[in-house]
Amino acid sequence: QVHVAESGGGLVQPGGSLRLSCSVSGSSFSFYATNWYRQVPGKEREWVAGIVDGGSGNYADSVKGRFTISRASVENTWYLHMNSPKPEDTAVYYCRVSDTTGVTSWGQGTQVTVSS
């Protein structure tokens, strides 16, 4: 069974930096696409960034130029680098991965709070 785990969340000051990690285990298939989403209470989950193997990252307008999605050198691990975060970036961040059979899996999320 596929297990997706996000980590790296916490409290960060506006203008600081934070790196979120998404690690996947429990599957014999390759993962070719990873997307990050975020959600605040009372609002719908929104897409933040995504990357496909061999491609470059795509970003929501709200984070473009500040966040970077990348694949780690460690197998089945991806990052979301958050630079110059703003208070409005405060949310629970989720990772969604897609394997080569078309199956998608979600993690449980990691809380990011941007505050001074």
Stockholm file with secondary structure:
# STOCKHOLM 1.0

chainA/1-116         QVHVAESGGGLVQPGGSLRLSCSVSGSSFSFYATNWYRQVPGKEREWVAGIVDGGSGNYADSVKGRFTISRASVENTWYLHMNSPKPEDTAVYYCRVSDTTGVTSWGQGTQVTVSS
#=GR chainA/1-116 SS CCEEEEECCEEECTTCEEEEEEEEESCSSCEEEEEEEEECTTSCCEEEEEEETTSCCEECTTTTTTEEEEECSSTTEEEEEEESCCGGGCEEEEEEEEETTSCEEECCCEEEEECC
#=GC SS_cons         CCEEEEECCEEECTTCEEEEEEEEESCSSCEEEEEEEEECTTSCCEEEEEEETTSCCEECTTTTTTEEEEECSSTTEEEEEEESCCGGGCEEEEEEEEETTSCEEECCCEEEEECC
//
